[in-house]
Amino acid sequence: MAAPICVTNVEVKDVRFPTSLEQHGSDAMHTDPDYSCAYVIISTNDVKNGICGHGLTFTIGRGTEIVVAAVKALAPFIIGKALSDIYDNFADFYRTLTSEPQLRWVGPEKGVTHLATAAILNALWDLWAKREGKPLWKLLADMEPEQIVNCIDFRYITDALTKDEALDILRNNQATKKEREQTLLTEGYPAYTTSTAWLGYTDQVLLQRCRKALSEGWTKFKMKVGSDLADDIHRAELLRKEIGYDKILMMDANQKWGVDESIEWMGKLAKFKPLWIEEPTSPDDILGHAKIVQAMKPLGIGVATGEHCQNRVMFKQFLQAGALQYCQIDSCRVGSINELLSIILMAKKFGVPVCPHAGGVSLCELIQHVIMFDYLCVSATFENRVLEYVDHLHEHAKYPIVMKNTHYMPPKDPGYSTELKEQTLIDYAYPDGQVWQDLIKEGKVTV
C-alpha cells in the first residue's frame, strides 16, 4: 500500500511592493499603502510530481510581519497532515484550523490569525487544483453539490442557510451549467475599473487614466471619496464630464465616515448618480449600514460592503439585517474558498448580488475563480453583477489575469493563480530584497 501524500513543509515570506511612492491604491483611510502579502508555499512528500501549493493573504505594508508570524504559529497543525485527510473532510479540517483551542483566543475567525488561515488554505486549494490538473474555477464547477457542501463549516450560520438549502441551490443549476460554461469561455466575466481615480492622484493623472480606460472600452468606473467633500465634488465632476451619465460610476469611502456623516455626505454626492457607496462606515457596524441603506434608497444609491467583513457570521448578519445590497467578498479576508462558498450561497438565498473586491497583490487573479464558480453553480446570471479590476502588479504573477473587452477570461492553467514569479519573491522580499535595499540607499524609504 502506497504511503499517503503528506504536507512536509510550510514556508512563509514577507513580500512588499513600494506602491505608496506613486500613490497607487491610496484612499481616504489608507493614504500610503505599500501593496504586500504574506506568501505561503506548502510542500509535500510527493517527490515524483513535485507540486507545491502557493497561497497568500493581502496586506498593505506595516503589519505583514505579524501575519507572517501567525502563519508560523499555525504551521505545526498542518505539517504531517495527509492530503486525503484534508480534502476528504475539508470542513472538518477548516474547523480544526480556525478553532485551535489556544490560538482562537487571539482571533476566532477574524483578525490576523484569520488572514493567516486564508493564506494557508489558499495554498491548499492551489495544491488541490494543481494535482487535479484544473484551474480552481473548473475544479469547483466539476464538483458534485455534495462535495461542495462537504467543504463548508455550517456552524453559526444554519439559522440563515442549512446544508439542505445549500444543496438545493447547487442542484437547481446543474442542468444548465455546461451552457453557462461555454458562455464564460467565450465572453468572460464582466468587470469595472478602479484604476482611474485613486484619492492621491492629481487631476491630470486622473484624467489621463480615465481617457485611457475609455479608449479601452471601459463603461464602469469607481472613484475614491471621503477625505474632503469639496474635492470629492470636484473629482466627481471631472469624471462625469469625461465618462458622461450613460456609464456607471461607483464611489468608495473605505470606512471613513460615521453613520450620519455617511448619509449627509452622500446626499451632496447623489447628483452624480453613483450606483453604490462602498464601505461608507465601520465594516463591523451592521446596524449602521442598515440605516444608511434606508437613507440611500430615495436617492437611488445602493450600499456595498464586505471587503473588510471578517467572517461568514458577519456576512450572515449583514444579509439578515438588509444592511448591504452588493456583497463584496474578498479572496483573502475570510477563510479562503471554504468560507467564500458559504457566503456566496447565503447571498443567493437572500437575493443579494455578489460583486467581489479585487486589486492588491493577486486579488484579481484569485477572486476571478470564485466569481466564475458563482456564475456557473450558484447565481447563474450576470445581472447586477460585476467584478472589480485594478491594473497594478499583474506582471509579477506567474499566471496573470487575461482581460478581453473589459471582461475576465477564465484561467486555463491548473491551480488558483496564486503563484508569484520566483524572481519577484527574491527582489521584493522585505526588507532584504534588492528593490527595498536600493530604495533604502536612495533615501526613498526607511525601515
Contacts in CASP RR format, 6 or more apart in sequence:
PFRMAT RR
TARGET T0000
AUTHOR 0000-0000-0000
METHOD contacts of the structure
MODEL  1
MAAPICVTNVEVKDVRFPTSLEQHGSDAMHTDPDYSCAYVIISTNDVKNG
ICGHGLTFTIGRGTEIVVAAVKALAPFIIGKALSDIYDNFADFYRTLTSE
PQLRWVGPEKGVTHLATAAILNALWDLWAKREGKPLWKLLADMEPEQIVN
CIDFRYITDALTKDEALDILRNNQATKKEREQTLLTEGYPAYTTSTAWLG
YTDQVLLQRCRKALSEGWTKFKMKVGSDLADDIHRAELLRKEIGYDKILM
MDANQKWGVDESIEWMGKLAKFKPLWIEEPTSPDDILGHAKIVQAMKPLG
IGVATGEHCQNRVMFKQFLQAGALQYCQIDSCRVGSINELLSIILMAKKF
GVPVCPHAGGVSLCELIQHVIMFDYLCVSATFENRVLEYVDHLHEHAKYP
IVMKNTHYMPPKDPGYSTELKEQTLIDYAYPDGQVWQDLIKEGKVTV
3 45 0 8 1.000
4 82 0 8 1.000
4 83 0 8 1.000
4 84 0 8 1.000
4 85 0 8 1.000
5 44 0 8 1.000
5 45 0 8 1.000
5 46 0 8 1.000
5 82 0 8 1.000
5 83 0 8 1.000
5 84 0 8 1.000
6 44 0 8 1.000
6 45 0 8 1.000
6 80 0 8 1.000
6 81 0 8 1.000
6 82 0 8 1.000
6 83 0 8 1.000
7 42 0 8 1.000
7 43 0 8 1.000
7 44 0 8 1.000
7 78 0 8 1.000
7 79 0 8 1.000
7 80 0 8 1.000
7 81 0 8 1.000
7 83 0 8 1.000
8 43 0 8 1.000
8 44 0 8 1.000
8 45 0 8 1.000
8 79 0 8 1.000
8 80 0 8 1.000
9 41 0 8 1.000
9 42 0 8 1.000
9 43 0 8 1.000
9 79 0 8 1.000
10 40 0 8 1.000
10 41 0 8 1.000
10 42 0 8 1.000
10 43 0 8 1.000
10 71 0 8 1.000
10 75 0 8 1.000
10 78 0 8 1.000
10 79 0 8 1.000
10 120 0 8 1.000
11 40 0 8 1.000
11 41 0 8 1.000
11 42 0 8 1.000
11 43 0 8 1.000
12 38 0 8 1.000
12 39 0 8 1.000
12 40 0 8 1.000
12 41 0 8 1.000
12 68 0 8 1.000
12 71 0 8 1.000
12 72 0 8 1.000
12 75 0 8 1.000
12 119 0 8 1.000
13 38 0 8 1.000
13 39 0 8 1.000
13 40 0 8 1.000
13 41 0 8 1.000
13 68 0 8 1.000
13 425 0 8 1.000
13 429 0 8 1.000
14 36 0 8 1.000
14 38 0 8 1.000
14 39 0 8 1.000
14 64 0 8 1.000
14 65 0 8 1.000
14 68 0 8 1.000
14 429 0 8 1.000
14 430 0 8 1.000
15 36 0 8 1.000
15 37 0 8 1.000
15 38 0 8 1.000
15 39 0 8 1.000
15 56 0 8 1.000
15 361 0 8 1.000
15 420 0 8 1.000
15 424 0 8 1.000
15 425 0 8 1.000
15 428 0 8 1.000
15 429 0 8 1.000
15 430 0 8 1.000
16 34 0 8 1.000
16 35 0 8 1.000
16 36 0 8 1.000
16 37 0 8 1.000
16 61 0 8 1.000
16 64 0 8 1.000
16 428 0 8 1.000
16 430 0 8 1.000
16 436 0 8 1.000
17 34 0 8 1.000
17 35 0 8 1.000
17 36 0 8 1.000
17 361 0 8 1.000
17 393 0 8 1.000
17 396 0 8 1.000
17 428 0 8 1.000
18 34 0 8 1.000
18 435 0 8 1.000
18 436 0 8 1.000
18 439 0 8 1.000
18 444 0 8 1.000
18 445 0 8 1.000
19 25 0 8 1.000
19 33 0 8 1.000
19 34 0 8 1.000
19 35 0 8 1.000
19 392 0 8 1.000
19 393 0 8 1.000
20 26 0 8 1.000
20 32 0 8 1.000
20 33 0 8 1.000
20 34 0 8 1.000
21 444 0 8 1.000
23 32 0 8 1.000
23 198 0 8 1.000
23 199 0 8 1.000
23 200 0 8 1.000
23 201 0 8 1.000
24 33 0 8 1.000
24 35 0 8 1.000
24 198 0 8 1.000
24 392 0 8 1.000
25 33 0 8 1.000
25 35 0 8 1.000
25 198 0 8 1.000
25 360 0 8 1.000
25 390 0 8 1.000
25 392 0 8 1.000
26 32 0 8 1.000
26 33 0 8 1.000
26 198 0 8 1.000
26 199 0 8 1.000
26 200 0 8 1.000
26 201 0 8 1.000
26 224 0 8 1.000
27 198 0 8 1.000
27 199 0 8 1.000
27 224 0 8 1.000
27 252 0 8 1.000
27 254 0 8 1.000
28 199 0 8 1.000
28 224 0 8 1.000
28 225 0 8 1.000
28 226 0 8 1.000
28 227 0 8 1.000
28 253 0 8 1.000
28 254 0 8 1.000
28 256 0 8 1.000
29 254 0 8 1.000
29 255 0 8 1.000
29 256 0 8 1.000
30 60 0 8 1.000
30 254 0 8 1.000
31 199 0 8 1.000
31 200 0 8 1.000
33 60 0 8 1.000
33 61 0 8 1.000
34 60 0 8 1.000
34 61 0 8 1.000
35 58 0 8 1.000
35 60 0 8 1.000
35 61 0 8 1.000
35 360 0 8 1.000
35 361 0 8 1.000
35 392 0 8 1.000
35 393 0 8 1.000
36 58 0 8 1.000
36 59 0 8 1.000
36 60 0 8 1.000
36 61 0 8 1.000
36 64 0 8 1.000
36 361 0 8 1.000
36 430 0 8 1.000
37 56 0 8 1.000
37 57 0 8 1.000
37 58 0 8 1.000
37 59 0 8 1.000
37 64 0 8 1.000
37 119 0 8 1.000
37 361 0 8 1.000
37 362 0 8 1.000
38 56 0 8 1.000
38 57 0 8 1.000
38 59 0 8 1.000
38 64 0 8 1.000
38 67 0 8 1.000
38 68 0 8 1.000
38 71 0 8 1.000
38 115 0 8 1.000
38 116 0 8 1.000
38 119 0 8 1.000
39 54 0 8 1.000
39 55 0 8 1.000
39 56 0 8 1.000
39 119 0 8 1.000
39 420 0 8 1.000
39 425 0 8 1.000
40 53 0 8 1.000
40 54 0 8 1.000
40 55 0 8 1.000
40 56 0 8 1.000
40 71 0 8 1.000
40 119 0 8 1.000
40 120 0 8 1.000
40 122 0 8 1.000
40 123 0 8 1.000
41 52 0 8 1.000
41 53 0 8 1.000
41 54 0 8 1.000
41 55 0 8 1.000
41 123 0 8 1.000
42 52 0 8 1.000
42 53 0 8 1.000
42 54 0 8 1.000
42 55 0 8 1.000
42 78 0 8 1.000
42 120 0 8 1.000
42 123 0 8 1.000
42 124 0 8 1.000
42 127 0 8 1.000
43 52 0 8 1.000
43 53 0 8 1.000
44 50 0 8 1.000
44 51 0 8 1.000
44 52 0 8 1.000
44 83 0 8 1.000
44 127 0 8 1.000
49 131 0 8 1.000
51 127 0 8 1.000
51 130 0 8 1.000
51 131 0 8 1.000
52 127 0 8 1.000
53 123 0 8 1.000
53 124 0 8 1.000
53 126 0 8 1.000
53 127 0 8 1.000
53 130 0 8 1.000
53 418 0 8 1.000
54 123 0 8 1.000
54 126 0 8 1.000
54 416 0 8 1.000
54 418 0 8 1.000
54 419 0 8 1.000
54 420 0 8 1.000
55 119 0 8 1.000
55 120 0 8 1.000
55 122 0 8 1.000
55 123 0 8 1.000
55 126 0 8 1.000
55 416 0 8 1.000
55 418 0 8 1.000
55 419 0 8 1.000
56 119 0 8 1.000
56 122 0 8 1.000
56 332 0 8 1.000
56 361 0 8 1.000
56 362 0 8 1.000
56 418 0 8 1.000
56 420 0 8 1.000
57 67 0 8 1.000
57 115 0 8 1.000
57 116 0 8 1.000
57 118 0 8 1.000
57 119 0 8 1.000
57 122 0 8 1.000
57 332 0 8 1.000
58 330 0 8 1.000
58 332 0 8 1.000
58 360 0 8 1.000
58 361 0 8 1.000
58 362 0 8 1.000
58 363 0 8 1.000
59 67 0 8 1.000
59 115 0 8 1.000
61 430 0 8 1.000
64 430 0 8 1.000
66 112 0 8 1.000
67 112 0 8 1.000
67 115 0 8 1.000
67 116 0 8 1.000
67 119 0 8 1.000
70 112 0 8 1.000
70 113 0 8 1.000
70 115 0 8 1.000
70 116 0 8 1.000
71 116 0 8 1.000
71 119 0 8 1.000
71 120 0 8 1.000
73 103 0 8 1.000
73 113 0 8 1.000
73 116 0 8 1.000
74 97 0 8 1.000
74 100 0 8 1.000
74 103 0 8 1.000
74 113 0 8 1.000
74 116 0 8 1.000
74 117 0 8 1.000
74 120 0 8 1.000
75 120 0 8 1.000
77 96 0 8 1.000
77 97 0 8 1.000
77 100 0 8 1.000
78 97 0 8 1.000
78 120 0 8 1.000
81 93 0 8 1.000
83 127 0 8 1.000
83 128 0 8 1.000
83 131 0 8 1.000
85 93 0 8 1.000
86 93 0 8 1.000
86 124 0 8 1.000
87 128 0 8 1.000
89 150 0 8 1.000
90 150 0 8 1.000
90 151 0 8 1.000
90 338 0 8 1.000
91 150 0 8 1.000
91 151 0 8 1.000
91 152 0 8 1.000
91 153 0 8 1.000
91 154 0 8 1.000
91 338 0 8 1.000
94 121 0 8 1.000
94 151 0 8 1.000
94 153 0 8 1.000
94 335 0 8 1.000
94 338 0 8 1.000
94 339 0 8 1.000
95 153 0 8 1.000
95 155 0 8 1.000
97 117 0 8 1.000
97 120 0 8 1.000
97 121 0 8 1.000
98 104 0 8 1.000
98 108 0 8 1.000
98 109 0 8 1.000
98 114 0 8 1.000
98 117 0 8 1.000
98 153 0 8 1.000
98 335 0 8 1.000
99 108 0 8 1.000
103 113 0 8 1.000
104 113 0 8 1.000
106 112 0 8 1.000
106 113 0 8 1.000
107 113 0 8 1.000
107 114 0 8 1.000
109 117 0 8 1.000
109 310 0 8 1.000
109 311 0 8 1.000
109 312 0 8 1.000
109 313 0 8 1.000
109 335 0 8 1.000
110 310 0 8 1.000
110 311 0 8 1.000
111 310 0 8 1.000
114 310 0 8 1.000
114 311 0 8 1.000
114 333 0 8 1.000
114 334 0 8 1.000
114 335 0 8 1.000
115 332 0 8 1.000
115 333 0 8 1.000
117 335 0 8 1.000
117 336 0 8 1.000
118 331 0 8 1.000
118 332 0 8 1.000
118 333 0 8 1.000
118 334 0 8 1.000
118 335 0 8 1.000
118 336 0 8 1.000
119 332 0 8 1.000
121 335 0 8 1.000
121 336 0 8 1.000
121 337 0 8 1.000
121 338 0 8 1.000
122 331 0 8 1.000
122 332 0 8 1.000
122 336 0 8 1.000
122 337 0 8 1.000
122 366 0 8 1.000
122 416 0 8 1.000
122 418 0 8 1.000
123 418 0 8 1.000
124 336 0 8 1.000
125 136 0 8 1.000
125 336 0 8 1.000
125 337 0 8 1.000
125 415 0 8 1.000
125 416 0 8 1.000
126 136 0 8 1.000
126 415 0 8 1.000
126 416 0 8 1.000
126 418 0 8 1.000
126 419 0 8 1.000
128 139 0 8 1.000
129 135 0 8 1.000
129 136 0 8 1.000
129 139 0 8 1.000
129 414 0 8 1.000
129 415 0 8 1.000
129 416 0 8 1.000
130 414 0 8 1.000
130 415 0 8 1.000
132 139 0 8 1.000
132 414 0 8 1.000
133 414 0 8 1.000
133 415 0 8 1.000
134 142 0 8 1.000
134 414 0 8 1.000
134 415 0 8 1.000
135 369 0 8 1.000
135 410 0 8 1.000
135 411 0 8 1.000
135 412 0 8 1.000
135 413 0 8 1.000
135 414 0 8 1.000
135 415 0 8 1.000
135 417 0 8 1.000
136 337 0 8 1.000
136 369 0 8 1.000
136 411 0 8 1.000
136 415 0 8 1.000
136 416 0 8 1.000
136 417 0 8 1.000
137 368 0 8 1.000
137 369 0 8 1.000
137 370 0 8 1.000
137 372 0 8 1.000
137 373 0 8 1.000
137 376 0 8 1.000
137 410 0 8 1.000
137 411 0 8 1.000
138 410 0 8 1.000
139 415 0 8 1.000
140 148 0 8 1.000
140 337 0 8 1.000
140 369 0 8 1.000
140 373 0 8 1.000
140 377 0 8 1.000
141 177 0 8 1.000
141 181 0 8 1.000
141 372 0 8 1.000
141 373 0 8 1.000
141 376 0 8 1.000
141 377 0 8 1.000
145 166 0 8 1.000
145 167 0 8 1.000
145 170 0 8 1.000
145 171 0 8 1.000
145 174 0 8 1.000
146 167 0 8 1.000
148 166 0 8 1.000
148 170 0 8 1.000
148 341 0 8 1.000
148 377 0 8 1.000
149 163 0 8 1.000
149 166 0 8 1.000
149 167 0 8 1.000
149 170 0 8 1.000
151 337 0 8 1.000
151 338 0 8 1.000
151 341 0 8 1.000
152 163 0 8 1.000
152 166 0 8 1.000
152 338 0 8 1.000
152 339 0 8 1.000
152 341 0 8 1.000
152 342 0 8 1.000
152 345 0 8 1.000
153 338 0 8 1.000
153 339 0 8 1.000
153 342 0 8 1.000
154 161 0 8 1.000
154 162 0 8 1.000
154 163 0 8 1.000
154 166 0 8 1.000
154 342 0 8 1.000
156 312 0 8 1.000
156 313 0 8 1.000
156 316 0 8 1.000
157 312 0 8 1.000
157 313 0 8 1.000
157 316 0 8 1.000
157 342 0 8 1.000
157 346 0 8 1.000
159 316 0 8 1.000
160 316 0 8 1.000
160 319 0 8 1.000
160 320 0 8 1.000
160 346 0 8 1.000
160 349 0 8 1.000
160 350 0 8 1.000
161 316 0 8 1.000
161 342 0 8 1.000
161 345 0 8 1.000
161 346 0 8 1.000
161 349 0 8 1.000
165 345 0 8 1.000
165 349 0 8 1.000
166 342 0 8 1.000
166 345 0 8 1.000
169 345 0 8 1.000
169 348 0 8 1.000
169 349 0 8 1.000
169 378 0 8 1.000
170 345 0 8 1.000
170 377 0 8 1.000
170 378 0 8 1.000
173 376 0 8 1.000
173 377 0 8 1.000
173 378 0 8 1.000
173 380 0 8 1.000
176 380 0 8 1.000
177 376 0 8 1.000
177 377 0 8 1.000
180 375 0 8 1.000
180 376 0 8 1.000
180 380 0 8 1.000
181 376 0 8 1.000
184 372 0 8 1.000
184 375 0 8 1.000
184 376 0 8 1.000
184 410 0 8 1.000
185 410 0 8 1.000
187 407 0 8 1.000
188 404 0 8 1.000
188 407 0 8 1.000
188 408 0 8 1.000
188 409 0 8 1.000
188 410 0 8 1.000
189 368 0 8 1.000
189 371 0 8 1.000
189 372 0 8 1.000
189 375 0 8 1.000
189 382 0 8 1.000
189 387 0 8 1.000
189 407 0 8 1.000
189 408 0 8 1.000
189 410 0 8 1.000
190 220 0 8 1.000
190 382 0 8 1.000
190 385 0 8 1.000
190 386 0 8 1.000
190 387 0 8 1.000
190 406 0 8 1.000
190 407 0 8 1.000
191 220 0 8 1.000
191 386 0 8 1.000
191 387 0 8 1.000
191 388 0 8 1.000
191 389 0 8 1.000
191 403 0 8 1.000
191 406 0 8 1.000
191 407 0 8 1.000
191 408 0 8 1.000
192 218 0 8 1.000
192 220 0 8 1.000
192 221 0 8 1.000
192 222 0 8 1.000
192 248 0 8 1.000
192 250 0 8 1.000
192 386 0 8 1.000
192 387 0 8 1.000
192 388 0 8 1.000
192 389 0 8 1.000
193 213 0 8 1.000
193 218 0 8 1.000
193 220 0 8 1.000
193 221 0 8 1.000
193 222 0 8 1.000
193 389 0 8 1.000
193 390 0 8 1.000
193 391 0 8 1.000
193 406 0 8 1.000
194 222 0 8 1.000
194 252 0 8 1.000
194 359 0 8 1.000
194 388 0 8 1.000
194 389 0 8 1.000
194 390 0 8 1.000
195 209 0 8 1.000
195 213 0 8 1.000
195 389 0 8 1.000
195 390 0 8 1.000
195 391 0 8 1.000
195 392 0 8 1.000
196 206 0 8 1.000
196 209 0 8 1.000
196 210 0 8 1.000
196 213 0 8 1.000
196 221 0 8 1.000
196 223 0 8 1.000
196 239 0 8 1.000
197 206 0 8 1.000
197 209 0 8 1.000
197 210 0 8 1.000
197 221 0 8 1.000
197 222 0 8 1.000
197 223 0 8 1.000
197 224 0 8 1.000
197 235 0 8 1.000
197 239 0 8 1.000
198 224 0 8 1.000
199 224 0 8 1.000
199 225 0 8 1.000
199 226 0 8 1.000
199 227 0 8 1.000
201 209 0 8 1.000
203 234 0 8 1.000
203 235 0 8 1.000
203 238 0 8 1.000
206 235 0 8 1.000
206 238 0 8 1.000
206 239 0 8 1.000
207 238 0 8 1.000
207 242 0 8 1.000
210 221 0 8 1.000
210 238 0 8 1.000
210 239 0 8 1.000
210 242 0 8 1.000
210 243 0 8 1.000
211 242 0 8 1.000
213 221 0 8 1.000
214 242 0 8 1.000
214 243 0 8 1.000
216 406 0 8 1.000
217 405 0 8 1.000
217 406 0 8 1.000
218 406 0 8 1.000
219 247 0 8 1.000
219 248 0 8 1.000
219 406 0 8 1.000
220 247 0 8 1.000
220 248 0 8 1.000
220 250 0 8 1.000
220 386 0 8 1.000
220 406 0 8 1.000
221 239 0 8 1.000
221 243 0 8 1.000
221 247 0 8 1.000
221 248 0 8 1.000
221 249 0 8 1.000
221 250 0 8 1.000
222 249 0 8 1.000
222 250 0 8 1.000
222 251 0 8 1.000
222 252 0 8 1.000
222 278 0 8 1.000
222 388 0 8 1.000
223 235 0 8 1.000
223 236 0 8 1.000
223 239 0 8 1.000
223 249 0 8 1.000
223 250 0 8 1.000
223 251 0 8 1.000
223 252 0 8 1.000
224 251 0 8 1.000
224 252 0 8 1.000
224 253 0 8 1.000
224 254 0 8 1.000
225 232 0 8 1.000
225 235 0 8 1.000
225 236 0 8 1.000
225 251 0 8 1.000
225 252 0 8 1.000
225 253 0 8 1.000
225 265 0 8 1.000
225 269 0 8 1.000
226 232 0 8 1.000
226 253 0 8 1.000
226 254 0 8 1.000
226 256 0 8 1.000
226 257 0 8 1.000
226 265 0 8 1.000
227 256 0 8 1.000
229 265 0 8 1.000
229 268 0 8 1.000
232 265 0 8 1.000
232 269 0 8 1.000
233 268 0 8 1.000
233 269 0 8 1.000
236 249 0 8 1.000
236 251 0 8 1.000
236 269 0 8 1.000
236 272 0 8 1.000
237 272 0 8 1.000
239 249 0 8 1.000
239 272 0 8 1.000
240 249 0 8 1.000
240 272 0 8 1.000
243 249 0 8 1.000
245 273 0 8 1.000
248 275 0 8 1.000
249 272 0 8 1.000
249 273 0 8 1.000
249 274 0 8 1.000
249 275 0 8 1.000
250 274 0 8 1.000
250 275 0 8 1.000
250 276 0 8 1.000
250 278 0 8 1.000
250 304 0 8 1.000
251 266 0 8 1.000
251 269 0 8 1.000
251 272 0 8 1.000
251 274 0 8 1.000
251 276 0 8 1.000
251 277 0 8 1.000
251 278 0 8 1.000
252 277 0 8 1.000
252 278 0 8 1.000
252 279 0 8 1.000
253 262 0 8 1.000
253 265 0 8 1.000
253 277 0 8 1.000
253 278 0 8 1.000
253 279 0 8 1.000
253 280 0 8 1.000
253 281 0 8 1.000
254 278 0 8 1.000
254 279 0 8 1.000
255 279 0 8 1.000
255 280 0 8 1.000
255 281 0 8 1.000
255 282 0 8 1.000
255 283 0 8 1.000
255 308 0 8 1.000
256 280 0 8 1.000
257 265 0 8 1.000
257 280 0 8 1.000
257 281 0 8 1.000
258 280 0 8 1.000
258 281 0 8 1.000
258 282 0 8 1.000
259 281 0 8 1.000
259 285 0 8 1.000
259 288 0 8 1.000
259 291 0 8 1.000
259 292 0 8 1.000
261 281 0 8 1.000
262 277 0 8 1.000
262 280 0 8 1.000
262 281 0 8 1.000
262 292 0 8 1.000
263 291 0 8 1.000
263 292 0 8 1.000
263 295 0 8 1.000
263 296 0 8 1.000
266 274 0 8 1.000
266 277 0 8 1.000
266 280 0 8 1.000
266 292 0 8 1.000
266 295 0 8 1.000
266 296 0 8 1.000
266 299 0 8 1.000
266 301 0 8 1.000
267 299 0 8 1.000
269 277 0 8 1.000
270 299 0 8 1.000
270 300 0 8 1.000
270 301 0 8 1.000
274 301 0 8 1.000
275 301 0 8 1.000
275 302 0 8 1.000
276 301 0 8 1.000
276 302 0 8 1.000
276 303 0 8 1.000
276 304 0 8 1.000
276 325 0 8 1.000
276 326 0 8 1.000
277 292 0 8 1.000
277 296 0 8 1.000
277 301 0 8 1.000
277 302 0 8 1.000
277 303 0 8 1.000
277 304 0 8 1.000
278 303 0 8 1.000
278 304 0 8 1.000
278 305 0 8 1.000
278 307 0 8 1.000
278 326 0 8 1.000
278 328 0 8 1.000
279 304 0 8 1.000
279 305 0 8 1.000
279 306 0 8 1.000
279 307 0 8 1.000
279 308 0 8 1.000
280 289 0 8 1.000
280 292 0 8 1.000
280 303 0 8 1.000
280 305 0 8 1.000
281 288 0 8 1.000
281 289 0 8 1.000
281 292 0 8 1.000
283 305 0 8 1.000
283 306 0 8 1.000
283 307 0 8 1.000
283 308 0 8 1.000
283 309 0 8 1.000
283 310 0 8 1.000
284 310 0 8 1.000
284 314 0 8 1.000
286 314 0 8 1.000
286 317 0 8 1.000
286 318 0 8 1.000
286 321 0 8 1.000
286 323 0 8 1.000
287 321 0 8 1.000
287 323 0 8 1.000
288 323 0 8 1.000
289 303 0 8 1.000
289 305 0 8 1.000
289 318 0 8 1.000
289 321 0 8 1.000
289 323 0 8 1.000
289 324 0 8 1.000
290 321 0 8 1.000
290 322 0 8 1.000
290 323 0 8 1.000
292 303 0 8 1.000
293 302 0 8 1.000
293 303 0 8 1.000
293 322 0 8 1.000
293 323 0 8 1.000
293 324 0 8 1.000
293 325 0 8 1.000
296 302 0 8 1.000
296 303 0 8 1.000
302 325 0 8 1.000
302 326 0 8 1.000
303 323 0 8 1.000
303 324 0 8 1.000
303 325 0 8 1.000
303 326 0 8 1.000
304 324 0 8 1.000
304 325 0 8 1.000
304 326 0 8 1.000
304 327 0 8 1.000
304 328 0 8 1.000
304 355 0 8 1.000
305 318 0 8 1.000
305 323 0 8 1.000
305 324 0 8 1.000
305 326 0 8 1.000
305 328 0 8 1.000
306 315 0 8 1.000
306 318 0 8 1.000
306 324 0 8 1.000
306 327 0 8 1.000
306 328 0 8 1.000
306 329 0 8 1.000
306 330 0 8 1.000
306 333 0 8 1.000
306 357 0 8 1.000
307 328 0 8 1.000
307 330 0 8 1.000
307 333 0 8 1.000
307 357 0 8 1.000
308 330 0 8 1.000
308 333 0 8 1.000
309 315 0 8 1.000
309 318 0 8 1.000
309 328 0 8 1.000
309 333 0 8 1.000
309 334 0 8 1.000
310 333 0 8 1.000
310 334 0 8 1.000
311 334 0 8 1.000
311 335 0 8 1.000
311 339 0 8 1.000
312 334 0 8 1.000
312 339 0 8 1.000
312 342 0 8 1.000
312 343 0 8 1.000
312 346 0 8 1.000
315 327 0 8 1.000
315 329 0 8 1.000
315 334 0 8 1.000
315 343 0 8 1.000
315 346 0 8 1.000
315 347 0 8 1.000
316 346 0 8 1.000
317 323 0 8 1.000
318 324 0 8 1.000
318 327 0 8 1.000
319 327 0 8 1.000
319 346 0 8 1.000
319 347 0 8 1.000
319 350 0 8 1.000
319 352 0 8 1.000
320 350 0 8 1.000
322 350 0 8 1.000
324 352 0 8 1.000
325 352 0 8 1.000
325 353 0 8 1.000
326 352 0 8 1.000
326 353 0 8 1.000
326 355 0 8 1.000
326 384 0 8 1.000
327 343 0 8 1.000
327 347 0 8 1.000
327 352 0 8 1.000
327 353 0 8 1.000
327 354 0 8 1.000
327 355 0 8 1.000
328 354 0 8 1.000
328 355 0 8 1.000
328 356 0 8 1.000
328 357 0 8 1.000
329 340 0 8 1.000
329 343 0 8 1.000
329 344 0 8 1.000
329 354 0 8 1.000
329 356 0 8 1.000
329 357 0 8 1.000
329 367 0 8 1.000
329 370 0 8 1.000
330 356 0 8 1.000
330 357 0 8 1.000
330 363 0 8 1.000
330 367 0 8 1.000
331 340 0 8 1.000
331 356 0 8 1.000
331 358 0 8 1.000
331 363 0 8 1.000
331 366 0 8 1.000
331 367 0 8 1.000
331 370 0 8 1.000
332 363 0 8 1.000
332 366 0 8 1.000
333 357 0 8 1.000
334 340 0 8 1.000
334 343 0 8 1.000
337 370 0 8 1.000
340 370 0 8 1.000
343 354 0 8 1.000
344 354 0 8 1.000
344 370 0 8 1.000
344 373 0 8 1.000
344 374 0 8 1.000
344 378 0 8 1.000
344 379 0 8 1.000
345 378 0 8 1.000
347 353 0 8 1.000
347 354 0 8 1.000
348 378 0 8 1.000
348 379 0 8 1.000
353 379 0 8 1.000
353 383 0 8 1.000
353 384 0 8 1.000
353 385 0 8 1.000
354 371 0 8 1.000
354 374 0 8 1.000
354 379 0 8 1.000
354 385 0 8 1.000
355 384 0 8 1.000
355 385 0 8 1.000
355 386 0 8 1.000
355 387 0 8 1.000
355 388 0 8 1.000
356 367 0 8 1.000
356 370 0 8 1.000
356 371 0 8 1.000
356 387 0 8 1.000
356 388 0 8 1.000
357 363 0 8 1.000
357 367 0 8 1.000
357 388 0 8 1.000
358 364 0 8 1.000
358 367 0 8 1.000
358 368 0 8 1.000
358 387 0 8 1.000
358 388 0 8 1.000
358 389 0 8 1.000
358 390 0 8 1.000
359 388 0 8 1.000
359 389 0 8 1.000
359 390 0 8 1.000
359 392 0 8 1.000
360 390 0 8 1.000
360 392 0 8 1.000
360 393 0 8 1.000
361 393 0 8 1.000
361 396 0 8 1.000
361 420 0 8 1.000
362 393 0 8 1.000
362 397 0 8 1.000
362 417 0 8 1.000
362 418 0 8 1.000
362 420 0 8 1.000
363 390 0 8 1.000
364 388 0 8 1.000
364 389 0 8 1.000
364 390 0 8 1.000
364 394 0 8 1.000
364 401 0 8 1.000
364 408 0 8 1.000
365 394 0 8 1.000
365 397 0 8 1.000
365 399 0 8 1.000
365 400 0 8 1.000
365 401 0 8 1.000
365 411 0 8 1.000
365 417 0 8 1.000
365 418 0 8 1.000
366 416 0 8 1.000
366 417 0 8 1.000
366 418 0 8 1.000
367 387 0 8 1.000
367 388 0 8 1.000
368 387 0 8 1.000
368 401 0 8 1.000
368 408 0 8 1.000
368 410 0 8 1.000
368 411 0 8 1.000
368 417 0 8 1.000
369 411 0 8 1.000
369 416 0 8 1.000
369 417 0 8 1.000
371 385 0 8 1.000
371 387 0 8 1.000
372 408 0 8 1.000
372 410 0 8 1.000
374 385 0 8 1.000
375 381 0 8 1.000
375 382 0 8 1.000
375 385 0 8 1.000
379 385 0 8 1.000
387 408 0 8 1.000
389 401 0 8 1.000
389 403 0 8 1.000
389 406 0 8 1.000
389 408 0 8 1.000
394 400 0 8 1.000
394 401 0 8 1.000
396 420 0 8 1.000
396 421 0 8 1.000
396 424 0 8 1.000
396 428 0 8 1.000
397 417 0 8 1.000
397 419 0 8 1.000
397 420 0 8 1.000
397 421 0 8 1.000
398 419 0 8 1.000
398 420 0 8 1.000
398 421 0 8 1.000
399 411 0 8 1.000
399 413 0 8 1.000
399 415 0 8 1.000
399 417 0 8 1.000
399 419 0 8 1.000
400 417 0 8 1.000
401 408 0 8 1.000
401 409 0 8 1.000
401 411 0 8 1.000
401 417 0 8 1.000
402 408 0 8 1.000
402 409 0 8 1.000
402 411 0 8 1.000
403 409 0 8 1.000
411 417 0 8 1.000
426 433 0 8 1.000
426 434 0 8 1.000
427 433 0 8 1.000
427 434 0 8 1.000
427 435 0 8 1.000
428 435 0 8 1.000
428 436 0 8 1.000
429 436 0 8 1.000
430 436 0 8 1.000
431 437 0 8 1.000
431 440 0 8 1.000
431 447 0 8 1.000
436 445 0 8 1.000
436 447 0 8 1.000
439 445 0 8 1.000
440 446 0 8 1.000
440 447 0 8 1.000
END
